[in-house]
Amino acid sequence: MKPNPIEKKATSSSIWQEEPRSIADLPEVQQSSVLEYRRHWHQIRTRFSRQNRLLDWYNYRLSSPQPQEVIQHLDEIFTDQSTVFKLNVSFGFILRNNETGALQYYYASRNNEQVFEAPFQITTAADLPHVRDALLNLDVLEWVRQRRPNSKWVVEQVTNITFFVTKLRGHPIGRGQSLPHYIVENRGIDALDSNRRTGKIYGDNLCFFRALALHNGSHTKNLERDAKHYYEKYREFFPEKKKFCGVKLKELIDLEHLYEVNIFVYSLEPTKPDGEEGEEDIEKEEEDFAPEIAAQLTHRSLCHYPSTLYLNLYQNHFSYIKDLKKYAKSYCCSRCGKFWKHVGKLHRHERTCEAKVHYMFPGGAYKTPPTIFQLLEDEGFTIAPHLKYFPYRATFDFECMFNRQTGLNNTEKLTWNAKHIPLSVSVCSNVPDYDQPKCFVSDGDSKQLVKEMLEHLVKISERSYDLLRKEFNFLFESID
């Protein structure tokens, strides 16, 4: 019989040791008596599919959904990869029907049940803290609750977590700049992310000067030489800059005069998630047309030199736009968000566009979080209306004297008239045993007076807690 290749890889190191195929082979203390758990043991148990060409996954059994247990395997997964990759996660869980007691297991899925709307791209180890922070801030139980068929179902157990890895082949971990496919595959762009002769990823921040060299007719064989020539002119123009970290947008106006060229900078940005664009978009008028990828004008030249350099900006990387007609079929106004199919119409529109900036909030509109009583109802506990409001109150009243010797300095706009010195304070509440006024009189030490008042209020608070604890005793017993 041919051995299972996944199992063979997993046993090559103790880190990748899979759990047994049968739950009966586990130590007895680790075995679950829940039938649904045992039935789906194959999906729950720790197992892996590694060293595949494009897609890997790592499944870990969870004893609890605590954040530290969720993130503890991130470093192992990163070490196991040799290329840049995209990472997302999903959870397997069991729900229980409050009415029938039935249990239902839900698989961790790569297709439609991933936790993050957009996967994390992992280029270097410095990208891992972003994933850790996202998982630490994730409310796993709330994520599972959002996937219930209805409120009759409650979370019984979060059983496993699966990390899904999508590899970006040809991009080794640690590369200098990772460009999205819609830039690399654009026929109107020279990406300028790697050396054409050696294939080595650029990490010297000279992308602007390579684009300028190509624009001025440099042959690819002489590209590095010509780019360094323009870079030397830049250094002479900015002698005060000791450390070079790339050309900034604010420097482009000066560089237009230095190199006698008009510079326009665009940014290609997705306008919709993959697959969202429908046929109805084609029938819209030009300014309402919303394509999947649109070019947005980032920097407009006000110069009138005979030559014009067009650049694409992605994060901090410039690419050379060698053919503007092939570069984009749509252009987006940076002020009002309207789309145009011709760059000339965009330029004409932006000269007179007075629309304000549109702010888009990725999290969506604010939603009031559920109250503790709504959460309890989701778990099958109904709380009487009179118990949903705190019934106890406390109040106090000070009597003070004015001390005209404030010891504080007056200013042109502020004058200190007097200090309030507490002499006495009366405290009363509607809490049983504390519903009669009590007066505290100062012996000359105001701090001691306030301390005695606060200690009395704490006693009132503790008494109210004891009374309410008895009212909710049925609930604590049910939860335990």
C-alpha positions in Angstrom: 0.0 0.0 0.0 1.3 3.5 -0.9 2.0 5.5 2.3 0.1 8.7 2.9 2.4 11.5 1.8 0.9 14.0 4.3 1.5 11.7 7.2 5.0 11.0 6.1 5.9 14.7 6.0 4.2 15.4 9.3 6.2 12.8 11.1 9.6 14.1 9.9 9.8 16.4 12.9 8.2 16.3 16.4 6.7 19.7 15.6 4.6 18.1 12.8 3.5 15.1 14.7 -0.2 14.4 13.9 -2.7 13.1 16.4 -3.9 9.5 15.9 -6.6 8.7 13.4 -8.8 7.1 16.0 -9.8 9.0 19.1 -9.6 5.7 21.0 -5.8 5.8 20.7 -5.6 9.0 22.7 -4.9 8.8 26.5 -8.2 8.3 28.2 -8.1 11.6 30.0 -8.0 13.4 26.6 -10.9 11.5 25.1 -14.2 13.4 24.8 -17.5 11.6 25.6 -19.5 13.9 23.3 -20.8 11.7 20.4 -20.6 14.6 17.9 -17.0 15.3 18.9 -16.0 11.6 18.4 -17.9 11.4 15.1 -15.9 14.2 13.6 -12.6 13.4 15.2 -10.9 13.2 11.8 -11.7 16.9 11.1 -10.9 18.0 14.7 -7.6 16.2 15.4 -4.3 18.0 14.9 -3.1 17.3 11.3 -1.4 19.0 8.4 -1.1 19.2 4.6 2.3 20.7 4.0 4.9 21.3 1.3 2.3 21.4 -1.4 2.8 23.5 -4.6 0.2 26.3 -3.9 -2.0 25.5 -0.9 -1.1 24.3 2.6 -3.2 24.0 5.7 -2.5 23.4 9.4 -5.2 22.1 11.6 -4.8 22.2 15.5 -7.2 20.8 18.0 -8.2 23.3 20.7 -8.8 22.7 24.4 -10.2 26.2 24.7 -10.6 29.3 22.5 -8.2 31.4 24.6 -6.1 33.8 22.5 -2.7 32.4 23.6 -3.7 28.9 22.4 -5.0 30.3 19.1 -1.7 32.1 18.2 0.9 29.7 19.6 1.6 27.9 16.3 2.2 31.0 14.1 6.0 30.9 14.2 6.0 27.2 13.3 3.9 27.9 10.2 6.1 30.8 9.1 9.3 28.7 9.5 7.7 26.0 7.4 7.2 28.3 4.4 9.9 29.3 1.9 7.9 31.8 -0.2 5.8 34.9 0.5 2.3 33.6 1.4 -1.2 34.8 2.3 -2.7 33.5 5.6 -6.2 33.2 6.8 -7.9 31.1 9.6 -11.2 29.4 10.3 -12.6 27.6 13.3 -14.4 24.3 13.7 -17.1 24.3 16.4 -20.1 22.4 17.8 -23.5 24.1 18.4 -26.3 22.8 20.7 -30.0 23.3 20.1 -31.6 24.7 23.3 -35.0 23.1 22.6 -34.0 19.6 21.3 -30.5 19.3 22.8 -29.2 18.2 19.4 -25.5 18.8 18.6 -24.2 19.9 15.2 -20.5 20.2 14.1 -19.4 22.9 11.7 -16.2 22.4 9.7 -13.4 24.9 9.3 -13.6 26.1 5.7 -11.3 27.8 3.3 -14.1 28.9 1.0 -16.8 30.8 2.9 -16.1 30.7 6.7 -12.7 32.4 7.0 -12.3 34.8 9.9 -10.7 37.7 8.0 -12.3 39.4 5.0 -8.9 39.8 3.4 -6.0 37.5 4.1 -2.7 38.7 5.7 0.2 38.7 3.3 3.3 37.5 5.0 6.5 38.7 3.4 8.9 38.8 6.4 8.8 37.9 10.1 7.9 41.5 10.7 4.4 40.8 9.3 3.6 38.2 12.0 2.7 40.7 14.8 -0.2 42.1 12.7 -1.6 38.5 12.6 -1.0 38.0 16.3 -2.7 41.3 17.2 -5.7 40.5 15.0 -6.2 37.0 16.6 -5.6 38.4 20.1 -8.3 41.0 19.6 -10.7 38.4 18.0 -13.7 37.4 20.1 -13.8 33.8 18.9 -17.1 32.9 20.7 -18.8 36.0 19.2 -17.5 35.0 15.7 -19.0 31.5 16.2 -22.3 33.0 17.5 -22.7 35.0 14.3 -22.7 31.7 12.3 -25.6 30.1 14.2 -28.7 29.2 12.1 -30.8 31.0 14.7 -31.0 32.1 18.3 -32.1 28.6 19.4 -28.6 27.3 18.9 -25.8 28.1 21.5 -22.1 27.5 21.4 -21.2 24.1 22.9 -17.5 24.0 22.1 -14.8 25.5 19.8 -13.0 22.4 18.7 -10.2 23.3 16.3 -8.5 26.1 14.3 -7.2 25.7 10.7 -4.6 28.0 9.2 -4.9 28.3 5.4 -1.8 29.2 3.5 -1.8 30.4 -0.1 1.7 30.5 -1.5 3.0 33.2 -3.9 5.5 31.2 -5.8 8.6 32.9 -7.1 8.6 35.5 -4.3 10.9 34.3 -1.6 10.2 35.4 2.0 12.1 38.6 2.7 11.8 40.1 -0.8 12.1 43.9 -1.0 8.7 44.7 -2.6 5.8 42.4 -3.4 3.4 43.9 -6.0 -0.2 42.8 -6.5 -1.0 40.8 -9.6 -3.0 43.7 -11.2 0.2 45.7 -11.4 2.7 42.9 -12.3 0.4 41.6 -15.1 -0.6 45.1 -16.4 0.6 45.3 -20.0 1.0 49.1 -19.7 3.4 49.0 -16.7 7.0 48.1 -16.2 6.9 47.0 -12.6 10.6 47.6 -11.9 10.5 45.3 -8.9 13.4 43.1 -10.0 16.5 43.1 -12.1 15.7 41.8 -15.6 19.1 40.2 -16.1 19.6 38.6 -12.7 16.1 38.3 -11.4 17.2 39.7 -8.1 14.6 41.8 -6.2 15.5 45.5 -5.9 16.0 46.8 -2.4 17.9 50.1 -3.1 14.8 52.4 -3.4 16.0 53.6 -6.9 12.7 52.8 -8.6 12.0 56.4 -9.6 15.3 56.8 -11.3 14.9 53.5 -13.2 11.5 54.7 -14.4 13.0 58.1 -15.5 15.8 56.3 -17.3 13.4 54.1 -19.3 11.3 57.1 -20.1 14.4 58.9 -21.5 15.1 55.9 -23.8 17.6 53.9 -21.7 18.2 50.4 -23.0 17.6 47.6 -20.5 21.3 46.6 -20.6 22.3 50.1 -19.5 19.3 50.7 -17.1 21.3 50.4 -13.9 24.1 52.7 -15.1 21.6 55.4 -16.3 19.5 55.1 -13.1 22.6 55.8 -11.0 23.4 58.8 -13.2 20.0 60.4 -12.4 20.5 59.4 -8.8 23.8 61.3 -8.6 22.1 64.4 -10.0 19.4 64.0 -7.3 22.1 63.8 -4.6 23.8 67.0 -5.9 20.4 68.7 -5.8 19.7 67.6 -2.2 23.1 67.7 -0.6 21.6 68.1 2.9 20.0 64.6 2.7 22.4 62.2 4.4 20.2 59.0 4.2 18.3 58.1 1.1 15.0 56.2 1.6 13.4 56.8 -1.8 11.8 59.7 -3.6 8.9 61.3 -1.8 5.8 62.7 -3.5 6.5 66.2 -2.1 9.9 66.2 -3.9 8.4 65.6 -7.3 7.8 69.4 -8.0 11.5 70.0 -7.5 12.5 67.0 -9.6 10.3 68.1 -12.5 12.5 71.2 -12.8 15.7 69.3 -12.2 15.0 66.7 -15.0 12.8 69.1 -17.1 9.9 66.6 -17.3 6.3 66.7 -16.4 5.4 64.0 -13.8 2.0 62.5 -13.3 1.5 59.8 -10.7 -1.4 57.4 -10.6 -2.4 54.6 -8.3 -4.2 51.5 -9.3 -6.7 50.5 -6.7 -9.4 47.8 -6.5 -12.8 49.4 -6.3 -14.7 46.2 -5.5 -14.0 42.8 -3.9 -13.3 40.1 -6.5 -16.4 39.0 -8.3 -18.6 41.8 -7.1 -18.9 43.7 -10.3 -22.1 42.8 -12.2 -23.4 43.2 -15.7 -25.5 46.2 -14.7 -22.3 48.2 -14.3 -21.8 48.2 -18.1 -25.1 49.9 -18.7 -24.3 52.9 -16.3 -23.2 56.3 -17.5 -19.5 56.9 -17.7 -19.1 58.9 -14.5 -21.1 56.2 -12.6 -19.2 53.3 -14.1 -17.4 51.3 -11.3 -14.8 48.9 -12.6 -13.0 46.3 -10.6 -9.6 48.2 -10.9 -9.4 52.0 -11.3 -6.6 54.5 -11.6 -6.6 57.4 -9.3 -4.6 60.5 -9.9 -2.1 61.0 -7.0 0.1 63.8 -8.3 -0.6 66.3 -11.1 2.1 68.2 -12.9 1.7 72.0 -13.3 4.7 72.3 -15.6 4.7 72.5 -19.4 7.9 70.7 -20.5 7.8 68.8 -23.8 8.2 65.4 -22.1 5.8 63.8 -19.6 6.7 60.9 -17.3 3.8 58.7 -16.1 4.3 56.7 -12.9 2.3 54.2 -10.9 2.6 54.3 -7.1 2.0 51.3 -5.0 2.7 51.9 -1.3 6.3 53.3 -1.5 7.2 51.8 -4.9 7.1 53.6 -8.3 6.5 51.6 -11.5 6.9 53.0 -15.0 3.8 53.5 -17.1 5.0 52.8 -20.6 1.6 52.8 -22.3 -1.1 54.9 -20.8 -3.8 53.5 -23.0 -3.1 49.9 -21.9 -2.5 51.0 -18.3 -6.2 51.5 -17.3 -9.6 51.6 -18.8 -11.0 53.7 -16.0 -9.9 56.6 -13.9 -11.2 57.7 -10.5 -11.5 61.3 -9.2 -9.6 61.5 -5.9 -12.1 64.1 -4.6 -15.6 62.9 -5.4 -15.0 59.3 -6.4 -16.6 59.5 -9.9 -15.1 57.2 -12.6 -14.0 58.2 -16.1 -13.0 56.0 -19.0 -10.5 58.5 -20.5 -7.7 60.2 -18.5 -8.3 63.5 -20.3 -11.8 63.7 -19.0 -10.6 63.0 -15.5 -8.1 65.8 -15.7 -10.7 68.2 -17.0 -13.2 67.2 -14.3 -10.7 67.5 -11.4 -9.9 71.1 -12.4 -13.4 72.1 -11.4 -14.4 69.4 -8.9 -15.4 70.9 -5.6 -16.6 67.8 -3.9 -15.3 67.2 -0.4 -13.2 64.2 0.5 -15.3 61.0 1.1 -14.3 59.1 4.2 -14.9 55.4 4.1 -14.9 53.4 7.4 -13.9 49.8 6.8 -15.7 48.7 9.9 -19.0 50.0 8.7 -21.7 51.8 10.7 -21.6 51.7 14.5 -23.8 48.9 15.9 -25.0 48.8 19.5 -23.4 45.8 21.1 -25.8 43.3 22.7 -26.5 43.8 26.4 -25.6 41.1 29.0 -29.3 40.2 29.2 -29.5 39.7 25.4 -26.5 37.5 25.5 -28.1 35.5 28.3 -31.3 35.1 26.3 -29.2 33.7 23.4 -27.9 31.1 25.9 -31.5 30.2 26.9 -31.8 32.3 30.2 -34.7 34.7 30.5 -34.3 37.5 33.0 -37.4 39.2 34.6 -37.8 42.9 33.5 -37.4 44.3 37.1 -34.0 42.6 37.4 -32.6 44.4 34.4 -32.3 47.7 36.2 -30.1 48.4 39.2 -32.5 49.3 42.0 -30.1 51.0 44.6 -28.9 54.5 44.9 -26.7 56.5 47.3 -26.4 60.3 47.7 -24.2 62.6 49.8 -24.1 66.3 50.6 -21.1 68.4 51.8 -21.0 71.5 53.9 -17.9 73.6 53.4 -16.2 76.8 54.5 -14.3 79.2 52.2 -10.6 79.9 52.8 -9.6 83.1 51.1 -5.9 82.2 51.4 -5.8 79.9 48.3 -2.0 79.8 48.0 -2.5 79.8 44.2 -1.2 82.5 41.7 -3.7 84.5 39.7 -3.2 85.0 36.0 -4.5 87.6 33.5 -7.5 85.4 32.7 -8.0 83.5 35.9 -8.5 84.7 39.5 -8.7 82.3 42.5 -11.2 83.6 45.1 -11.3 80.9 47.7 -10.7 77.2 48.6 -13.6 74.9 49.5 -12.7 73.2 52.9 -15.1 70.3 53.7 -16.5 70.6 57.2 -19.1 67.8 57.2 -20.9 65.3 54.8 -24.2 63.5 55.1 -24.7 60.1 53.3 -27.9 58.2 52.7 -29.2 55.5 50.4 -32.2 53.2 49.7 -30.2 50.1 50.5 -31.7 48.2 53.4 -29.7 48.7 56.7 -28.3 51.9 55.2 -31.5 53.9 54.5 -31.0 56.4 57.3 -28.8 59.5 56.9 -25.3 59.3 58.5 -23.3 62.5 59.1 -19.5 62.7 59.2 -18.0 65.8 60.8 -14.4 66.9 60.2 -11.9 67.0 63.1 -9.8 69.4 61.1 -8.4 66.8 58.6 -10.4 67.1 55.4 -8.7 64.0 53.8 -9.8 61.8 56.8 -13.3 63.1 56.4 -13.5 62.1 52.8 -11.8 58.7 53.5 -14.6 57.9 56.1 -17.3 58.9 53.7 -15.9 56.7 50.9 -15.5 53.7 53.3 -19.1 54.1 54.2 -20.1 54.2 50.5 -18.1 51.0 49.9 -20.0 49.2 52.7 -23.3 50.3 51.0 -22.1 49.0 47.7 -21.1 45.6 49.2 -24.5 45.3 50.9 -26.2 46.0 47.5 -24.0 43.4 45.9 -25.0 40.7 48.4 -28.7 41.5 47.9 -28.5 41.3 44.2 -26.4 38.2 44.3 -29.3 36.4 46.0 -31.7 37.6 43.3 -29.5 36.2 40.6 -28.5 33.0 42.5 -30.7 30.9 40.2 -28.6 32.1 37.2 -25.2 31.4 38.8 -26.3 27.9 39.8 -27.5 27.2 36.2 -24.3 28.4 34.7 -22.2 26.3 37.1 
